[in-house]
Amino acid sequence: MSSKTRIIVLHMKEIIYTAVFLALAVVLAILLVVVLAVILAVVLIVLLVVVLILVVHDVPPVQLRCVE
């Protein structure tokens, strides 16, 4: 086996490793976006439930007053 073939094989391994790591990075980014979207959805649902509970129980809105 010539040295040129060995260099090509090593470069091919590097390309494969780079492709694998890029694929893992893309999967990680997608998972991060999905997790953040789920967290945002949960927070919005909790806020909606709190607002609905306040409306059902006729809790008056907070009135802001200037303190002198």
Biopython code that builds the backbone (N, CA, C, O; Angstrom):
import numpy as np
from Bio.PDB.StructureBuilder import StructureBuilder

atoms = [
    (1, "MET", "N", (0.853, -1.177, 0.000)),
    (1, "MET", "CA", (0.000, 0.000, 0.000)),
    (1, "MET", "C", (0.897, 1.237, 0.000)),
    (1, "MET", "O", (1.809, 1.350, 0.819)),
    (2, "SER", "N", (0.643, 2.127, -0.885)),
    (2, "SER", "CA", (1.492, 3.310, -0.987)),
    (2, "SER", "C", (1.097, 4.347, 0.056)),
    (2, "SER", "O", (0.017, 4.288, 0.644)),
    (3, "SER", "N", (2.009, 5.306, 0.269)),
    (3, "SER", "CA", (1.744, 6.334, 1.275)),
    (3, "SER", "C", (0.606, 7.253, 0.839)),
    (3, "SER", "O", (-0.117, 7.784, 1.682)),
    (4, "LYS", "N", (0.437, 7.447, -0.486)),
    (4, "LYS", "CA", (-0.663, 8.295, -0.955)),
    (4, "LYS", "C", (-2.005, 7.683, -0.564)),
    (4, "LYS", "O", (-2.918, 8.392, -0.142)),
    (5, "THR", "N", (-2.116, 6.390, -0.702)),
    (5, "THR", "CA", (-3.368, 5.713, -0.339)),
    (5, "THR", "C", (-3.641, 5.887, 1.142)),
    (5, "THR", "O", (-4.781, 6.120, 1.545)),
    (6, "ARG", "N", (-2.608, 5.775, 1.949)),
    (6, "ARG", "CA", (-2.792, 5.940, 3.390)),
    (6, "ARG", "C", (-3.278, 7.350, 3.723)),
    (6, "ARG", "O", (-4.165, 7.518, 4.559)),
    (7, "ILE", "N", (-2.714, 8.339, 3.086)),
    (7, "ILE", "CA", (-3.131, 9.720, 3.342)),
    (7, "ILE", "C", (-4.589, 9.901, 2.930)),
    (7, "ILE", "O", (-5.354, 10.558, 3.635)),
    (8, "ILE", "N", (-4.976, 9.327, 1.800)),
    (8, "ILE", "CA", (-6.366, 9.430, 1.355)),
    (8, "ILE", "C", (-7.293, 8.758, 2.356)),
    (8, "ILE", "O", (-8.370, 9.278, 2.650)),
    (9, "VAL", "N", (-6.882, 7.597, 2.888)),
    (9, "VAL", "CA", (-7.707, 6.892, 3.876)),
    (9, "VAL", "C", (-7.839, 7.740, 5.134)),
    (9, "VAL", "O", (-8.926, 7.841, 5.703)),
    (10, "LEU", "N", (-6.746, 8.347, 5.570)),
    (10, "LEU", "CA", (-6.824, 9.192, 6.763)),
    (10, "LEU", "C", (-7.723, 10.399, 6.515)),
    (10, "LEU", "O", (-8.498, 10.783, 7.391)),
    (11, "HIS", "N", (-7.626, 10.998, 5.336)),
    (11, "HIS", "CA", (-8.492, 12.123, 5.035)),
    (11, "HIS", "C", (-9.950, 11.684, 4.978)),
    (11, "HIS", "O", (-10.833, 12.426, 5.408)),
    (12, "MET", "N", (-10.215, 10.497, 4.456)),
    (12, "MET", "CA", (-11.576, 9.996, 4.396)),
    (12, "MET", "C", (-12.124, 9.792, 5.808)),
    (12, "MET", "O", (-13.291, 10.082, 6.071)),
    (13, "LYS", "N", (-11.275, 9.288, 6.724)),
    (13, "LYS", "CA", (-11.711, 9.127, 8.116)),
    (13, "LYS", "C", (-12.052, 10.494, 8.721)),
    (13, "LYS", "O", (-13.053, 10.638, 9.423)),
    (14, "GLU", "N", (-11.222, 11.478, 8.444)),
    (14, "GLU", "CA", (-11.475, 12.813, 8.977)),
    (14, "GLU", "C", (-12.784, 13.376, 8.433)),
    (14, "GLU", "O", (-13.544, 14.011, 9.164)),
    (15, "ILE", "N", (-13.042, 13.143, 7.157)),
    (15, "ILE", "CA", (-14.296, 13.618, 6.558)),
    (15, "ILE", "C", (-15.489, 12.914, 7.203)),
    (15, "ILE", "O", (-16.512, 13.537, 7.489)),
    (16, "ILE", "N", (-15.344, 11.611, 7.427)),
    (16, "ILE", "CA", (-16.442, 10.853, 8.053)),
    (16, "ILE", "C", (-16.667, 11.341, 9.475)),
    (16, "ILE", "O", (-17.809, 11.558, 9.881)),
    (17, "TYR", "N", (-15.579, 11.519, 10.249)),
    (17, "TYR", "CA", (-15.728, 12.013, 11.624)),
    (17, "TYR", "C", (-16.355, 13.405, 11.643)),
    (17, "TYR", "O", (-17.214, 13.695, 12.475)),
    (18, "THR", "N", (-15.922, 14.255, 10.728)),
    (18, "THR", "CA", (-16.494, 15.606, 10.654)),
    (18, "THR", "C", (-17.978, 15.549, 10.328)),
    (18, "THR", "O", (-18.770, 16.285, 10.917)),
    (19, "ALA", "N", (-18.362, 14.686, 9.402)),
    (19, "ALA", "CA", (-19.776, 14.548, 9.049)),
    (19, "ALA", "C", (-20.588, 14.025, 10.230)),
    (19, "ALA", "O", (-21.704, 14.486, 10.472)),
    (20, "VAL", "N", (-20.031, 13.066, 10.963)),
    (20, "VAL", "CA", (-20.736, 12.525, 12.138)),
    (20, "VAL", "C", (-20.912, 13.612, 13.187)),
    (20, "VAL", "O", (-22.001, 13.763, 13.741)),
    (21, "PHE", "N", (-19.859, 14.371, 13.466)),
    (21, "PHE", "CA", (-19.962, 15.426, 14.479)),
    (21, "PHE", "C", (-20.912, 16.534, 14.035)),
    (21, "PHE", "O", (-21.640, 17.086, 14.860)),
    (22, "LEU", "N", (-20.917, 16.867, 12.747)),
    (22, "LEU", "CA", (-21.868, 17.862, 12.252)),
    (22, "LEU", "C", (-23.304, 17.355, 12.390)),
    (22, "LEU", "O", (-24.199, 18.110, 12.770)),
    (23, "ALA", "N", (-23.517, 16.088, 12.081)),
    (23, "ALA", "CA", (-24.857, 15.515, 12.236)),
    (23, "ALA", "C", (-25.289, 15.545, 13.700)),
    (23, "ALA", "O", (-26.438, 15.866, 14.002)),
    (24, "LEU", "N", (-24.382, 15.215, 14.599)),
    (24, "LEU", "CA", (-24.704, 15.274, 16.035)),
    (24, "LEU", "C", (-24.993, 16.704, 16.473)),
    (24, "LEU", "O", (-25.882, 16.927, 17.295)),
    (25, "ALA", "N", (-24.260, 17.672, 15.942)),
    (25, "ALA", "CA", (-24.505, 19.069, 16.288)),
    (25, "ALA", "C", (-25.880, 19.513, 15.803)),
    (25, "ALA", "O", (-26.583, 20.238, 16.508)),
    (26, "VAL", "N", (-26.265, 19.085, 14.608)),
    (26, "VAL", "CA", (-27.589, 19.435, 14.084)),
    (26, "VAL", "C", (-28.678, 18.801, 14.945)),
    (26, "VAL", "O", (-29.668, 19.453, 15.276)),
    (27, "VAL", "N", (-28.499, 17.537, 15.306)),
    (27, "VAL", "CA", (-29.485, 16.861, 16.160)),
    (27, "VAL", "C", (-29.583, 17.567, 17.507)),
    (27, "VAL", "O", (-30.683, 17.765, 18.022)),
    (28, "LEU", "N", (-28.450, 17.947, 18.080)),
    (28, "LEU", "CA", (-28.455, 18.650, 19.365)),
    (28, "LEU", "C", (-29.161, 20.001, 19.254)),
    (28, "LEU", "O", (-29.915, 20.378, 20.150)),
    (29, "ALA", "N", (-28.924, 20.724, 18.174)),
    (29, "ALA", "CA", (-29.588, 22.014, 17.978)),
    (29, "ALA", "C", (-31.099, 21.832, 17.838)),
    (29, "ALA", "O", (-31.874, 22.606, 18.399)),
    (30, "ILE", "N", (-31.513, 20.816, 17.094)),
    (30, "ILE", "CA", (-32.948, 20.555, 16.938)),
    (30, "ILE", "C", (-33.574, 20.193, 18.278)),
    (30, "ILE", "O", (-34.658, 20.675, 18.609)),
    (31, "LEU", "N", (-32.900, 19.349, 19.050)),
    (31, "LEU", "CA", (-33.420, 18.982, 20.374)),
    (31, "LEU", "C", (-33.509, 20.205, 21.284)),
    (31, "LEU", "O", (-34.465, 20.347, 22.047)),
    (32, "LEU", "N", (-32.519, 21.080, 21.202)),
    (32, "LEU", "CA", (-32.538, 22.290, 22.026)),
    (32, "LEU", "C", (-33.729, 23.172, 21.674)),
    (32, "LEU", "O", (-34.408, 23.692, 22.559)),
    (33, "VAL", "N", (-33.978, 23.338, 20.377)),
    (33, "VAL", "CA", (-35.121, 24.138, 19.945)),
    (33, "VAL", "C", (-36.433, 23.506, 20.397)),
    (33, "VAL", "O", (-37.340, 24.205, 20.849)),
    (34, "VAL", "N", (-36.532, 22.192, 20.275)),
    (34, "VAL", "CA", (-37.758, 21.496, 20.689)),
    (34, "VAL", "C", (-37.972, 21.638, 22.193)),
    (34, "VAL", "O", (-39.087, 21.911, 22.637)),
    (35, "VAL", "N", (-36.925, 21.457, 22.970)),
    (35, "VAL", "CA", (-37.044, 21.575, 24.436)),
    (35, "VAL", "C", (-37.444, 22.993, 24.822)),
    (35, "VAL", "O", (-38.307, 23.180, 25.680)),
    (36, "LEU", "N", (-36.828, 23.990, 24.200)),
    (36, "LEU", "CA", (-37.186, 25.376, 24.512)),
    (36, "LEU", "C", (-38.620, 25.684, 24.106)),
    (36, "LEU", "O", (-39.314, 26.428, 24.799)),
    (37, "ALA", "N", (-39.070, 25.118, 22.991)),
    (37, "ALA", "CA", (-40.456, 25.327, 22.566)),
    (37, "ALA", "C", (-41.423, 24.684, 23.556)),
    (37, "ALA", "O", (-42.468, 25.259, 23.861)),
    (38, "VAL", "N", (-41.090, 23.515, 24.053)),
    (38, "VAL", "CA", (-41.952, 22.850, 25.039)),
    (38, "VAL", "C", (-41.993, 23.647, 26.334)),
    (38, "VAL", "O", (-43.057, 23.811, 26.931)),
    (39, "ILE", "N", (-40.844, 24.141, 26.771)),
    (39, "ILE", "CA", (-40.812, 24.949, 27.998)),
    (39, "ILE", "C", (-41.652, 26.209, 27.821)),
    (39, "ILE", "O", (-42.411, 26.579, 28.717)),
    (40, "LEU", "N", (-41.523, 26.865, 26.679)),
    (40, "LEU", "CA", (-42.320, 28.064, 26.411)),
    (40, "LEU", "C", (-43.805, 27.739, 26.398)),
    (40, "LEU", "O", (-44.609, 28.505, 26.931)),
    (41, "ALA", "N", (-44.179, 26.618, 25.799)),
    (41, "ALA", "CA", (-45.590, 26.218, 25.758)),
    (41, "ALA", "C", (-46.114, 25.960, 27.159)),
    (41, "ALA", "O", (-47.235, 26.357, 27.477)),
    (42, "VAL", "N", (-45.334, 25.308, 27.996)),
    (42, "VAL", "CA", (-45.761, 25.028, 29.372)),
    (42, "VAL", "C", (-45.939, 26.329, 30.144)),
    (42, "VAL", "O", (-46.916, 26.483, 30.877)),
    (43, "VAL", "N", (-45.013, 27.260, 29.989)),
    (43, "VAL", "CA", (-45.126, 28.547, 30.688)),
    (43, "VAL", "C", (-46.378, 29.291, 30.233)),
    (43, "VAL", "O", (-47.099, 29.854, 31.058)),
    (44, "LEU", "N", (-46.641, 29.297, 28.936)),
    (44, "LEU", "CA", (-47.839, 29.978, 28.435)),
    (44, "LEU", "C", (-49.122, 29.309, 28.938)),
    (44, "LEU", "O", (-50.092, 29.995, 29.261)),
    (45, "ILE", "N", (-49.130, 27.997, 29.003)),
    (45, "ILE", "CA", (-50.314, 27.288, 29.524)),
    (45, "ILE", "C", (-50.524, 27.614, 30.994)),
    (45, "ILE", "O", (-51.657, 27.836, 31.420)),
    (46, "VAL", "N", (-49.456, 27.646, 31.770)),
    (46, "VAL", "CA", (-49.577, 27.996, 33.199)),
    (46, "VAL", "C", (-50.105, 29.416, 33.346)),
    (46, "VAL", "O", (-50.984, 29.662, 34.172)),
    (47, "LEU", "N", (-49.586, 30.356, 32.561)),
    (47, "LEU", "CA", (-50.092, 31.730, 32.640)),
    (47, "LEU", "C", (-51.560, 31.799, 32.251)),
    (47, "LEU", "O", (-52.329, 32.527, 32.878)),
    (48, "LEU", "N", (-51.956, 31.064, 31.239)),
    (48, "LEU", "CA", (-53.352, 31.041, 30.825)),
    (48, "LEU", "C", (-54.246, 30.484, 31.927)),
    (48, "LEU", "O", (-55.324, 31.018, 32.187)),
    (49, "VAL", "N", (-53.804, 29.428, 32.562)),
    (49, "VAL", "CA", (-54.589, 28.836, 33.661)),
    (49, "VAL", "C", (-54.708, 29.822, 34.816)),
    (49, "VAL", "O", (-55.782, 29.955, 35.403)),
    (50, "VAL", "N", (-53.629, 30.509, 35.149)),
    (50, "VAL", "CA", (-53.678, 31.491, 36.240)),
    (50, "VAL", "C", (-54.653, 32.609, 35.898)),
    (50, "VAL", "O", (-55.456, 33.011, 36.739)),
    (51, "VAL", "N", (-54.589, 33.111, 34.672)),
    (51, "VAL", "CA", (-55.501, 34.180, 34.266)),
    (51, "VAL", "C", (-56.946, 33.683, 34.307)),
    (51, "VAL", "O", (-57.829, 34.401, 34.778)),
    (52, "LEU", "N", (-57.196, 32.484, 33.828)),
    (52, "LEU", "CA", (-58.563, 31.945, 33.860)),
    (52, "LEU", "C", (-59.062, 31.771, 35.294)),
    (52, "LEU", "O", (-60.226, 32.049, 35.583)),
    (53, "ILE", "N", (-58.197, 31.319, 36.183)),
    (53, "ILE", "CA", (-58.598, 31.176, 37.594)),
    (53, "ILE", "C", (-58.936, 32.544, 38.179)),
    (53, "ILE", "O", (-59.926, 32.686, 38.896)),
    (54, "LEU", "N", (-58.121, 33.547, 37.878)),
    (54, "LEU", "CA", (-58.388, 34.891, 38.397)),
    (54, "LEU", "C", (-59.699, 35.446, 37.837)),
    (54, "LEU", "O", (-60.452, 36.109, 38.551)),
    (55, "VAL", "N", (-59.967, 35.175, 36.565)),
    (55, "VAL", "CA", (-61.202, 35.665, 35.964)),
    (55, "VAL", "C", (-62.411, 34.955, 36.560)),
    (55, "VAL", "O", (-63.423, 35.594, 36.848)),
    (56, "VAL", "N", (-62.316, 33.656, 36.745)),
    (56, "VAL", "CA", (-63.438, 32.888, 37.291)),
    (56, "VAL", "C", (-63.743, 33.333, 38.717)),
    (56, "VAL", "O", (-64.913, 33.391, 39.098)),
    (57, "HIS", "N", (-62.740, 33.643, 39.502)),
    (57, "HIS", "CA", (-62.943, 34.042, 40.889)),
    (57, "HIS", "C", (-63.142, 35.550, 41.048)),
    (57, "HIS", "O", (-63.132, 36.054, 42.171)),
    (58, "ASP", "N", (-63.318, 36.261, 39.966)),
    (58, "ASP", "CA", (-63.569, 37.701, 39.972)),
    (58, "ASP", "C", (-62.539, 38.483, 40.782)),
    (58, "ASP", "O", (-62.895, 39.371, 41.557)),
    (59, "VAL", "N", (-61.298, 38.160, 40.605)),
    (59, "VAL", "CA", (-60.239, 38.900, 41.293)),
    (59, "VAL", "C", (-60.009, 40.182, 40.507)),
    (59, "VAL", "O", (-59.726, 40.129, 39.310)),
    (60, "PRO", "N", (-60.128, 41.342, 41.168)),
    (60, "PRO", "CA", (-59.948, 42.601, 40.435)),
    (60, "PRO", "C", (-58.497, 42.790, 40.035)),
    (60, "PRO", "O", (-57.597, 42.312, 40.726)),
    (61, "PRO", "N", (-58.262, 43.465, 38.952)),
    (61, "PRO", "CA", (-56.890, 43.704, 38.526)),
    (61, "PRO", "C", (-56.177, 44.617, 39.518)),
    (61, "PRO", "O", (-56.821, 45.413, 40.203)),
    (62, "VAL", "N", (-54.908, 44.512, 39.596)),
    (62, "VAL", "CA", (-54.128, 45.344, 40.497)),
    (62, "VAL", "C", (-54.112, 46.762, 39.972)),
    (62, "VAL", "O", (-53.856, 47.002, 38.792)),
    (63, "GLN", "N", (-54.392, 47.710, 40.875)),
    (63, "GLN", "CA", (-54.359, 49.111, 40.474)),
    (63, "GLN", "C", (-53.063, 49.718, 40.944)),
    (63, "GLN", "O", (-52.706, 49.622, 42.118)),
    (64, "LEU", "N", (-52.361, 50.340, 40.026)),
    (64, "LEU", "CA", (-51.088, 50.959, 40.364)),
    (64, "LEU", "C", (-51.340, 52.382, 40.868)),
    (64, "LEU", "O", (-52.115, 53.135, 40.277)),
    (65, "ARG", "N", (-50.690, 52.727, 41.940)),
    (65, "ARG", "CA", (-50.833, 54.062, 42.493)),
    (65, "ARG", "C", (-49.456, 54.698, 42.616)),
    (65, "ARG", "O", (-48.469, 54.024, 42.909)),
    (66, "CYS", "N", (-49.407, 55.986, 42.390)),
    (66, "CYS", "CA", (-48.170, 56.717, 42.571)),
    (66, "CYS", "C", (-47.980, 57.004, 44.045)),
    (66, "CYS", "O", (-48.878, 57.532, 44.701)),
    (67, "VAL", "N", (-46.839, 56.664, 44.556)),
    (67, "VAL", "CA", (-46.547, 56.932, 45.965)),
    (67, "VAL", "C", (-45.727, 58.217, 46.024)),
    (67, "VAL", "O", (-44.681, 58.349, 45.388)),
    (68, "GLU", "N", (-46.239, 59.152, 46.808)),
    (68, "GLU", "CA", (-45.542, 60.433, 46.914)),
    (68, "GLU", "C", (-44.777, 60.536, 48.197)),
    (68, "GLU", "O", (-44.130, 61.552, 48.450)),
]
sb = StructureBuilder()
sb.init_structure("model")
sb.init_model(0)
sb.init_chain("A")
sb.init_seg("    ")
for serial, (resi, resn, name, xyz) in enumerate(atoms, 1):
    if name == "N":
        sb.init_residue(resn, " ", resi, " ")
    sb.init_atom(name, np.array(xyz, "f"), 0.0, 1.0, " ", f" {name:<3s}", serial, name[0])
structure = sb.get_structure()
